[in-house]
Amino acid sequence: MKLISWNVNGIRAVVGRTFLQQFADMDADIFCLQRNKSSGCSGS
């Protein structure tokens, strides 16, 4: 079983490039996309 986790910075940006071909080439059983977003830190 092949599991791939990919942290992307804006899914629209990667889909427009080589993402779809890379996705097919990896031939993963499970493919997780994650996007982390921070609204900033106000401090204490």
Biopython code that builds the backbone (N, CA, C, O; Angstrom):
import numpy as np
from Bio.PDB.StructureBuilder import StructureBuilder

atoms = [
    (1, "MET", "N", (0.847, -1.169, 0.000)),
    (1, "MET", "CA", (0.000, 0.000, 0.000)),
    (1, "MET", "C", (0.895, 1.236, 0.000)),
    (1, "MET", "O", (1.885, 1.302, 0.730)),
    (2, "LYS", "N", (0.541, 2.191, -0.810)),
    (2, "LYS", "CA", (1.333, 3.412, -0.940)),
    (2, "LYS", "C", (0.487, 4.606, -0.505)),
    (2, "LYS", "O", (-0.565, 4.878, -1.085)),
    (3, "LEU", "N", (0.961, 5.321, 0.528)),
    (3, "LEU", "CA", (0.289, 6.491, 1.071)),
    (3, "LEU", "C", (1.173, 7.709, 0.832)),
    (3, "LEU", "O", (2.367, 7.688, 1.133)),
    (4, "ILE", "N", (0.585, 8.761, 0.292)),
    (4, "ILE", "CA", (1.341, 9.987, 0.047)),
    (4, "ILE", "C", (0.592, 11.148, 0.687)),
    (4, "ILE", "O", (-0.618, 11.290, 0.511)),
    (5, "SER", "N", (1.317, 11.973, 1.429)),
    (5, "SER", "CA", (0.773, 13.185, 2.019)),
    (5, "SER", "C", (1.543, 14.364, 1.438)),
    (5, "SER", "O", (2.772, 14.401, 1.498)),
    (6, "TRP", "N", (0.825, 15.314, 0.883)),
    (6, "TRP", "CA", (1.458, 16.426, 0.200)),
    (6, "TRP", "C", (0.921, 17.731, 0.774)),
    (6, "TRP", "O", (-0.287, 17.966, 0.773)),
    (7, "ASN", "N", (1.820, 18.572, 1.261)),
    (7, "ASN", "CA", (1.447, 19.880, 1.777)),
    (7, "ASN", "C", (1.542, 20.884, 0.641)),
    (7, "ASN", "O", (2.633, 21.173, 0.147)),
    (8, "VAL", "N", (0.412, 21.409, 0.233)),
    (8, "VAL", "CA", (0.391, 22.351, -0.887)),
    (8, "VAL", "C", (0.078, 23.744, -0.379)),
    (8, "VAL", "O", (-0.624, 23.907, 0.619)),
    (9, "ASN", "N", (0.586, 24.725, -1.053)),
    (9, "ASN", "CA", (0.324, 26.120, -0.729)),
    (9, "ASN", "C", (-0.574, 26.680, -1.824)),
    (9, "ASN", "O", (-0.100, 27.351, -2.741)),
    (10, "GLY", "N", (-1.854, 26.406, -1.727)),
    (10, "GLY", "CA", (-2.803, 26.873, -2.734)),
    (10, "GLY", "C", (-3.052, 25.807, -3.784)),
    (10, "GLY", "O", (-2.247, 25.654, -4.703)),
    (11, "ILE", "N", (-4.130, 25.076, -3.676)),
    (11, "ILE", "CA", (-4.411, 23.959, -4.575)),
    (11, "ILE", "C", (-4.608, 24.418, -6.019)),
    (11, "ILE", "O", (-4.243, 23.699, -6.949)),
    (12, "ARG", "N", (-5.176, 25.594, -6.213)),
    (12, "ARG", "CA", (-5.384, 26.091, -7.580)),
    (12, "ARG", "C", (-4.064, 26.313, -8.306)),
    (12, "ARG", "O", (-3.983, 26.130, -9.521)),
    (13, "ALA", "N", (-3.041, 26.701, -7.575)),
    (13, "ALA", "CA", (-1.734, 26.942, -8.188)),
    (13, "ALA", "C", (-1.096, 25.643, -8.678)),
    (13, "ALA", "O", (-0.512, 25.620, -9.761)),
    (14, "VAL", "N", (-1.197, 24.567, -7.904)),
    (14, "VAL", "CA", (-0.544, 23.327, -8.309)),
    (14, "VAL", "C", (-1.319, 22.577, -9.380)),
    (14, "VAL", "O", (-0.715, 21.915, -10.225)),
    (15, "VAL", "N", (-2.643, 22.665, -9.364)),
    (15, "VAL", "CA", (-3.443, 21.961, -10.378)),
    (15, "VAL", "C", (-3.158, 22.541, -11.755)),
    (15, "VAL", "O", (-3.164, 21.803, -12.741)),
    (16, "GLY", "N", (-2.916, 23.819, -11.845)),
    (16, "GLY", "CA", (-2.641, 24.455, -13.121)),
    (16, "GLY", "C", (-1.289, 24.092, -13.700)),
    (16, "GLY", "O", (-1.036, 24.360, -14.875)),
    (17, "ARG", "N", (-0.419, 23.495, -12.916)),
    (17, "ARG", "CA", (0.925, 23.172, -13.384)),
    (17, "ARG", "C", (1.037, 21.685, -13.676)),
    (17, "ARG", "O", (0.313, 21.170, -14.527)),
    (18, "THR", "N", (1.920, 20.996, -12.994)),
    (18, "THR", "CA", (2.177, 19.581, -13.298)),
    (18, "THR", "C", (1.556, 18.639, -12.278)),
    (18, "THR", "O", (1.849, 17.443, -12.291)),
    (19, "PHE", "N", (0.707, 19.149, -11.397)),
    (19, "PHE", "CA", (0.157, 18.335, -10.328)),
    (19, "PHE", "C", (-0.581, 17.100, -10.839)),
    (19, "PHE", "O", (-0.349, 16.000, -10.338)),
    (20, "LEU", "N", (-1.445, 17.254, -11.802)),
    (20, "LEU", "CA", (-2.251, 16.125, -12.266)),
    (20, "LEU", "C", (-1.384, 15.012, -12.846)),
    (20, "LEU", "O", (-1.670, 13.835, -12.623)),
    (21, "GLN", "N", (-0.342, 15.355, -13.576)),
    (21, "GLN", "CA", (0.553, 14.341, -14.126)),
    (21, "GLN", "C", (1.365, 13.683, -13.016)),
    (21, "GLN", "O", (1.542, 12.464, -13.018)),
    (22, "GLN", "N", (1.855, 14.472, -12.077)),
    (22, "GLN", "CA", (2.607, 13.917, -10.947)),
    (22, "GLN", "C", (1.715, 12.995, -10.124)),
    (22, "GLN", "O", (2.160, 11.937, -9.678)),
    (23, "PHE", "N", (0.479, 13.384, -9.924)),
    (23, "PHE", "CA", (-0.479, 12.569, -9.187)),
    (23, "PHE", "C", (-0.648, 11.210, -9.860)),
    (23, "PHE", "O", (-0.637, 10.183, -9.181)),
    (24, "ALA", "N", (-0.801, 11.187, -11.161)),
    (24, "ALA", "CA", (-0.953, 9.931, -11.898)),
    (24, "ALA", "C", (0.328, 9.101, -11.838)),
    (24, "ALA", "O", (0.263, 7.881, -11.691)),
    (25, "ASP", "N", (1.475, 9.738, -11.950)),
    (25, "ASP", "CA", (2.755, 9.030, -11.942)),
    (25, "ASP", "C", (3.060, 8.380, -10.593)),
    (25, "ASP", "O", (3.726, 7.346, -10.549)),
    (26, "MET", "N", (2.588, 8.962, -9.499)),
    (26, "MET", "CA", (2.868, 8.423, -8.168)),
    (26, "MET", "C", (2.116, 7.127, -7.903)),
    (26, "MET", "O", (2.577, 6.305, -7.111)),
    (27, "ASP", "N", (0.990, 6.928, -8.534)),
    (27, "ASP", "CA", (0.210, 5.698, -8.422)),
    (27, "ASP", "C", (-0.017, 5.297, -6.961)),
    (27, "ASP", "O", (0.230, 4.152, -6.580)),
    (28, "ALA", "N", (-0.483, 6.238, -6.159)),
    (28, "ALA", "CA", (-0.700, 5.986, -4.734)),
    (28, "ALA", "C", (-2.068, 5.356, -4.489)),
    (28, "ALA", "O", (-3.019, 5.598, -5.231)),
    (29, "ASP", "N", (-2.150, 4.546, -3.439)),
    (29, "ASP", "CA", (-3.431, 3.996, -2.999)),
    (29, "ASP", "C", (-4.233, 5.045, -2.230)),
    (29, "ASP", "O", (-5.452, 5.142, -2.365)),
    (30, "ILE", "N", (-3.524, 5.818, -1.430)),
    (30, "ILE", "CA", (-4.144, 6.892, -0.654)),
    (30, "ILE", "C", (-3.327, 8.149, -0.875)),
    (30, "ILE", "O", (-2.103, 8.134, -0.746)),
    (31, "PHE", "N", (-4.010, 9.245, -1.211)),
    (31, "PHE", "CA", (-3.330, 10.503, -1.486)),
    (31, "PHE", "C", (-3.992, 11.595, -0.659)),
    (31, "PHE", "O", (-5.172, 11.889, -0.852)),
    (32, "CYS", "N", (-3.246, 12.195, 0.257)),
    (32, "CYS", "CA", (-3.771, 13.237, 1.133)),
    (32, "CYS", "C", (-3.168, 14.577, 0.746)),
    (32, "CYS", "O", (-1.950, 14.707, 0.617)),
    (33, "LEU", "N", (-4.017, 15.561, 0.563)),
    (33, "LEU", "CA", (-3.564, 16.927, 0.316)),
    (33, "LEU", "C", (-3.873, 17.739, 1.558)),
    (33, "LEU", "O", (-4.964, 17.645, 2.120)),
    (34, "GLN", "N", (-2.917, 18.525, 1.977)),
    (34, "GLN", "CA", (-3.143, 19.368, 3.136)),
    (34, "GLN", "C", (-2.674, 20.777, 2.854)),
    (34, "GLN", "O", (-1.708, 21.003, 2.124)),
    (35, "ARG", "N", (-3.371, 21.701, 3.441)),
    (35, "ARG", "CA", (-2.999, 23.100, 3.295)),
    (35, "ARG", "C", (-3.066, 23.723, 4.677)),
    (35, "ARG", "O", (-4.107, 23.689, 5.333)),
    (36, "ASN", "N", (-1.976, 24.279, 5.105)),
    (36, "ASN", "CA", (-1.918, 24.949, 6.396)),
    (36, "ASN", "C", (-1.998, 26.443, 6.166)),
    (36, "ASN", "O", (-1.308, 26.995, 5.308)),
    (37, "LYS", "N", (-2.843, 27.082, 6.939)),
    (37, "LYS", "CA", (-2.994, 28.531, 6.789)),
    (37, "LYS", "C", (-3.015, 29.161, 8.171)),
    (37, "LYS", "O", (-3.700, 28.692, 9.080)),
    (38, "SER", "N", (-2.262, 30.213, 8.303)),
    (38, "SER", "CA", (-2.195, 30.907, 9.578)),
    (38, "SER", "C", (-2.693, 32.338, 9.390)),
    (38, "SER", "O", (-2.383, 32.992, 8.394)),
    (39, "SER", "N", (-3.452, 32.800, 10.341)),
    (39, "SER", "CA", (-3.963, 34.174, 10.252)),
    (39, "SER", "C", (-3.045, 35.137, 10.995)),
    (39, "SER", "O", (-3.350, 36.323, 11.122)),
    (40, "GLY", "N", (-1.941, 34.632, 11.475)),
    (40, "GLY", "CA", (-0.997, 35.493, 12.187)),
    (40, "GLY", "C", (-1.069, 35.264, 13.682)),
    (40, "GLY", "O", (-1.984, 34.616, 14.190)),
    (41, "CYS", "N", (-0.123, 35.791, 14.345)),
    (41, "CYS", "CA", (-0.034, 35.606, 15.800)),
    (41, "CYS", "C", (-0.029, 36.979, 16.456)),
    (41, "CYS", "O", (0.770, 37.843, 16.095)),
    (42, "SER", "N", (-0.911, 37.176, 17.406)),
    (42, "SER", "CA", (-0.981, 38.486, 18.059)),
    (42, "SER", "C", (-0.019, 38.619, 19.233)),
    (42, "SER", "O", (0.234, 39.726, 19.709)),
    (43, "GLY", "N", (0.518, 37.492, 19.702)),
    (43, "GLY", "CA", (1.465, 37.547, 20.820)),
    (43, "GLY", "C", (0.742, 37.646, 22.154)),
    (43, "GLY", "O", (-0.475, 37.826, 22.203)),
    (44, "SER", "N", (1.483, 37.530, 23.207)),
    (44, "SER", "CA", (0.879, 37.569, 24.556)),
    (44, "SER", "C", (1.184, 38.868, 25.248)),
    (44, "SER", "O", (0.760, 39.077, 26.384)),
]
sb = StructureBuilder()
sb.init_structure("model")
sb.init_model(0)
sb.init_chain("A")
sb.init_seg("    ")
for serial, (resi, resn, name, xyz) in enumerate(atoms, 1):
    if name == "N":
        sb.init_residue(resn, " ", resi, " ")
    sb.init_atom(name, np.array(xyz, "f"), 0.0, 1.0, " ", f" {name:<3s}", serial, name[0])
structure = sb.get_structure()
